Amino acid sequence: MQIDLWVWVVTIAVLTGILLIDFIVQARNPHEPTLKESAIQISAYVTLALLFTFVIGGVWGTQYAAEYIAGWVTEYSLSVDNIFVFLIIFTQFAVPRQLRSQALLIGIAIALVLRFIFIILGAAFIEAFSWAFYIFGAFLIYTAIKLVIETLHPGDEDSNDANGLTKLITKVFPTTKDYHGNKLTVKLSGKRFITPLMLVMISIGFTDLLFALDSIPAVYGLTKEPYIVFVANAFALLGLRQLYFLLGGLMERLKYLGVGLSIILGWIGLKLTIHALHKNELPFINGGEHVTFIPEISTELSLGVIVITLIITTIWSLAVTKKTN
């Protein structure tokens, strides 16, 4: 798959334009989106993401289109887990409801930039070291096991991992305790202060980057193309803000979503490990020769497993919580 520089430039410019329009609208009228607003905007983003499948298929072929849609579905489903953390961040910082939408938007923009860097570095690492697939595969399987344990035995996983970063920022830069509308900084008594809203945005961006440690290797398990990994991440993140407001009350009912996500991560981890065996160059595995007697898992099969797993765990969660309510 040959991606010219101008394709990257146009793609990033379009995504930046979408975020800027969204930001201007929010800055002019800070408010909490209604369910109707959120549903309309999510529908628009999902439609754009699905239409982009035809762009990839028409220009680069159906195989890459399948890889993109599998990556997008995986990334979007894994991003749902972020919403739990966003709820915790907003509670810890006591963010006014009318400012939450803007905080999410800027936080997601920060996360998108950081993910782009992470994706490029990951691609270079894989290109230089084929054994990186072993590391990615093992990490995804470990994360899957950890996620199952956390889902069935909830506990400390709800902590905000960005706390350390925000505490460091408050030590270096003067910070106010009060919100000043949608301002990120404010001048008081001739001195410039950072507002809590800035800390919230940084927390969201940093936390989402931590989630990327799981999700980006997962998408690399479905495709080896950095461009596909990036656009799958971008389209998943673009609709995440609206998804937060749309699913707010429903999240508590998705009790076993973590089990479904762990199955997806474990499956992709297995796919990556098998791919690593086919590319094997490590001397202590099969004498440094490729291991080809285990068939590779196709993208189409992976997409089917992902969709079916999400449907089953969602129905299971809703059925169980309906009985207990």
HUTA-V699160 format. One record per residue. N is the residue number from 1. PSI is psi in radians with two decimals (NA if undefined). OMEGA is omega in whole degrees, -180 to 180 (NA if undefined). BURIAL is # if it has 16 or more other ideal C-beta (glycine too) atoms within 10 Angstrom, else .. Layout:
n | psi | omega | burial
N | PSI | OMEGA | BURIAL
N | PSI | OMEGA | BURIAL
This chain:
n | psi | omega | burial
1 | 1.95 | -177 | .
2 | 2.04 | 180 | .
3 | 1.96 | 179 | .
4 | 2.77 | -178 | .
5 | -0.65 | -178 | .
6 | -0.50 | 177 | .
7 | -0.77 | 176 | .
8 | -0.79 | -177 | .
9 | -0.81 | -180 | .
10 | -0.76 | -180 | .
11 | -0.85 | -179 | #
12 | -0.64 | 179 | .
13 | -0.76 | 179 | .
14 | -0.80 | 179 | .
15 | -0.71 | 178 | #
16 | -0.72 | 178 | .
17 | -0.74 | 179 | .
18 | -0.80 | -180 | .
19 | -0.67 | -180 | #
20 | -0.76 | 178 | .
21 | -0.79 | 179 | .
22 | -0.75 | -178 | #
23 | -0.75 | -179 | .
24 | -0.75 | 179 | .
25 | -0.76 | -180 | .
26 | -0.70 | -178 | #
27 | -0.62 | -180 | .
28 | -0.52 | -178 | .
29 | 1.32 | -180 | .
30 | 2.13 | 180 | #
31 | 2.88 | 175 | .
32 | 2.07 | -178 | .
33 | 2.48 | 176 | #
34 | 2.93 | 178 | .
35 | -0.65 | -180 | .
36 | -0.80 | 178 | .
37 | -0.83 | -178 | .
38 | -0.75 | -179 | #
39 | -0.73 | 180 | .
40 | -0.78 | -178 | .
41 | -0.70 | 177 | #
42 | -0.73 | 179 | #
43 | -0.69 | 180 | .
44 | -0.77 | -179 | .
45 | -0.70 | 179 | #
46 | -0.71 | 178 | #
47 | -0.76 | 178 | .
48 | -0.76 | -180 | .
49 | -0.74 | -179 | #
50 | -0.69 | 178 | .
51 | -0.56 | 180 | .
52 | -0.40 | 175 | #
53 | -0.71 | -179 | #
54 | -0.56 | 177 | .
55 | -0.86 | 180 | .
56 | -0.76 | 180 | #
57 | -0.70 | -178 | #
58 | -0.58 | -177 | .
59 | -0.75 | -172 | .
60 | -0.17 | 176 | #
61 | 2.79 | -174 | .
62 | -0.53 | 179 | .
63 | -0.77 | 179 | .
64 | -0.55 | 176 | #
65 | -0.72 | 178 | #
66 | -0.71 | 178 | #
67 | -0.71 | 180 | #
68 | -0.84 | -176 | #
69 | -0.62 | 176 | #
70 | -0.72 | 179 | #
71 | -0.72 | 180 | #
72 | -0.79 | 179 | #
73 | -0.76 | 179 | #
74 | -0.85 | -178 | #
75 | -0.70 | -178 | #
76 | -0.73 | 180 | #
77 | -0.68 | 178 | #
78 | -0.53 | -180 | #
79 | -0.41 | 178 | #
80 | -0.59 | 179 | #
81 | -0.49 | 179 | #
82 | -0.52 | -174 | #
83 | -0.65 | 177 | #
84 | -0.75 | -178 | .
85 | -0.66 | 177 | #
86 | -0.73 | 178 | #
87 | -0.73 | -179 | #
88 | -0.78 | 180 | .
89 | -0.80 | -179 | #
90 | -0.63 | 179 | #
91 | -0.79 | -178 | .
92 | -0.65 | -179 | #
93 | 0.03 | -180 | #
94 | 0.91 | -177 | .
95 | 2.20 | 176 | #
96 | 2.48 | -173 | #
97 | -0.58 | -178 | .
98 | -0.23 | 180 | .
99 | -0.14 | -175 | #
100 | -0.65 | -178 | #
101 | -0.77 | 180 | #
102 | -0.69 | 179 | #
103 | -0.75 | 178 | #
104 | -0.73 | -176 | #
105 | -0.85 | -179 | #
106 | -0.69 | 178 | #
107 | -0.70 | 179 | #
108 | -0.64 | 177 | #
109 | -0.73 | 176 | #
110 | -0.78 | -179 | #
111 | -0.65 | -179 | #
112 | -0.72 | 178 | #
113 | -0.80 | -179 | .
114 | -0.65 | 179 | .
115 | -0.65 | 178 | #
116 | -0.80 | 178 | #
117 | -0.77 | -179 | .
118 | -0.71 | -179 | #
119 | -0.77 | 180 | #
120 | -0.76 | 178 | .
121 | -0.69 | 179 | .
122 | -0.69 | 179 | #
123 | -0.72 | 179 | #
124 | -0.66 | 180 | .
125 | -0.78 | 179 | .
126 | -0.70 | -180 | #
127 | -0.65 | -177 | .
128 | -0.56 | -175 | .
129 | 1.75 | -178 | .
130 | -0.44 | -180 | .
131 | -0.07 | 177 | .
132 | -0.47 | 179 | #
133 | -0.57 | 175 | #
134 | -0.76 | -179 | #
135 | -0.84 | 179 | .
136 | -0.80 | -179 | #
137 | -0.81 | -180 | #
138 | -0.69 | -179 | .
139 | -0.70 | 179 | #
140 | -0.71 | 179 | #
141 | -0.72 | 176 | #
142 | -0.78 | -180 | .
143 | -0.67 | 179 | #
144 | -0.80 | 179 | #
145 | -0.76 | 180 | .
146 | -0.70 | -179 | .
147 | -0.65 | 177 | #
148 | -0.80 | -180 | #
149 | -0.76 | -179 | .
150 | -0.60 | -180 | .
151 | -0.77 | -178 | #
152 | -0.40 | 179 | .
153 | 1.28 | -177 | .
154 | 2.50 | -180 | .
155 | -1.91 | -173 | .
156 | 0.01 | -176 | .
157 | -0.21 | -178 | #
158 | 0.11 | -180 | .
159 | 2.70 | -180 | .
160 | 1.91 | -177 | #
161 | -0.24 | -179 | .
162 | -0.02 | -178 | #
163 | -0.77 | -178 | .
164 | -0.71 | -179 | .
165 | -0.80 | -178 | #
166 | -0.60 | 176 | #
167 | -0.68 | 178 | .
168 | -0.72 | -180 | .
169 | -0.73 | -179 | #
170 | -0.43 | 177 | .
171 | -0.54 | -177 | .
172 | -0.69 | -177 | .
173 | 2.45 | 176 | .
174 | 2.34 | -174 | .
175 | 2.43 | 176 | #
176 | 2.76 | 177 | #
177 | -0.32 | -176 | .
178 | 2.60 | 174 | .
179 | 2.53 | 178 | #
180 | 1.24 | -176 | .
181 | -2.37 | 180 | .
182 | 0.39 | 179 | #
183 | 2.43 | 178 | .
184 | -0.52 | 175 | #
185 | 2.75 | -180 | .
186 | 2.54 | 180 | #
187 | 2.08 | -179 | .
188 | 2.21 | -180 | .
189 | 0.68 | 177 | .
190 | 0.08 | -178 | .
191 | 2.43 | -178 | .
192 | 2.27 | -180 | .
193 | 2.61 | 171 | #
194 | 2.38 | 179 | #
195 | 2.81 | 177 | #
196 | -0.47 | -180 | #
197 | -0.66 | 176 | #
198 | -0.75 | -180 | #
199 | -0.65 | 179 | #
200 | -0.79 | -180 | #
201 | -0.74 | 178 | #
202 | -0.71 | 179 | #
203 | -0.77 | -180 | #
204 | -0.80 | -180 | #
205 | -0.77 | -179 | #
206 | -0.74 | 180 | #
207 | -0.71 | 179 | #
208 | -0.57 | 177 | #
209 | -0.64 | 177 | #
210 | -0.69 | 176 | .
211 | -0.53 | -180 | #
212 | -0.41 | 178 | #
213 | -0.47 | 176 | .
214 | -0.84 | -168 | #
215 | -0.68 | -178 | #
216 | -0.81 | 173 | #
217 | -0.57 | 179 | #
218 | -0.75 | 179 | #
219 | -0.62 | 175 | #
220 | -0.34 | 175 | #
221 | -0.27 | -179 | #
222 | -0.41 | 179 | #
223 | 2.66 | 178 | #
224 | 0.12 | -176 | .
225 | 2.01 | 180 | #
226 | -0.63 | -179 | #
227 | -0.76 | 179 | #
228 | -0.72 | 178 | #
229 | -0.74 | -178 | #
230 | -0.87 | -177 | #
231 | -0.57 | 176 | #
232 | -0.75 | 176 | #
233 | -0.79 | -176 | #
234 | -0.85 | -178 | #
235 | -0.54 | 177 | #
236 | -0.72 | -178 | #
237 | -0.59 | -176 | #
238 | -0.64 | -178 | #
239 | 0.08 | -175 | #
240 | -0.62 | -180 | #
241 | -0.83 | 180 | #
242 | -0.60 | 180 | #
243 | -0.61 | 178 | #
244 | -0.83 | -178 | #
245 | -0.52 | -179 | #
246 | -0.68 | -174 | #
247 | 0.04 | -175 | #
248 | -1.05 | -178 | .
249 | -0.40 | -176 | .
250 | -0.43 | -175 | .
251 | -0.63 | -179 | #
252 | -0.40 | -178 | .
253 | -0.30 | 179 | #
254 | 1.08 | -171 | #
255 | -0.66 | -175 | #
256 | 0.33 | 177 | #
257 | -0.64 | 179 | #
258 | -0.62 | 178 | #
259 | -0.76 | 179 | #
260 | -0.76 | 179 | #
261 | -0.64 | 179 | #
262 | -0.65 | 177 | #
263 | -0.74 | 179 | #
264 | -0.82 | -180 | #
265 | -0.74 | 179 | #
266 | -0.73 | 179 | #
267 | -0.82 | -180 | #
268 | -0.61 | 176 | #
269 | -0.71 | 177 | #
270 | -0.74 | 179 | #
271 | -0.75 | 179 | #
272 | -0.72 | -179 | #
273 | -0.75 | 178 | #
274 | -0.71 | 178 | #
275 | -0.69 | 179 | #
276 | -0.65 | 178 | #
277 | -0.66 | 179 | #
278 | -0.50 | 179 | .
279 | 0.13 | -170 | .
280 | 2.31 | 174 | #
281 | 0.07 | -179 | .
282 | 2.22 | -174 | .
283 | -0.44 | -178 | .
284 | 0.07 | 175 | .
285 | 2.01 | 179 | .
286 | 0.60 | 178 | .
287 | 0.42 | -180 | .
288 | 0.06 | -180 | .
289 | 2.75 | 177 | .
290 | 2.47 | 177 | .
291 | 1.83 | -172 | .
292 | -0.04 | -177 | .
293 | -0.22 | 174 | .
294 | 2.06 | -178 | .
295 | 2.50 | 177 | .
296 | 2.66 | 180 | .
297 | 2.23 | -177 | #
298 | 2.75 | 177 | .
299 | -0.68 | -179 | #
300 | -0.74 | 178 | .
301 | -0.72 | 179 | .
302 | -0.75 | 179 | #
303 | -0.74 | 178 | #
304 | -0.78 | 179 | .
305 | -0.75 | -179 | #
306 | -0.89 | -177 | #
307 | -0.83 | -179 | #
308 | -0.72 | 179 | .
309 | -0.78 | 180 | #
310 | -0.73 | 180 | #
311 | -0.83 | -177 | .
312 | -0.83 | -177 | .
313 | -0.56 | 177 | #
314 | -0.82 | 179 | #
315 | -0.73 | 178 | .
316 | -0.81 | -179 | #
317 | -0.82 | -178 | #
318 | -0.64 | 179 | .
319 | -0.75 | -179 | .
320 | -0.80 | -179 | .
321 | -0.47 | 177 | .
322 | -0.67 | 179 | .
323 | -0.61 | -177 | .
324 | -0.26 | -180 | .
325 | NA | NA | .
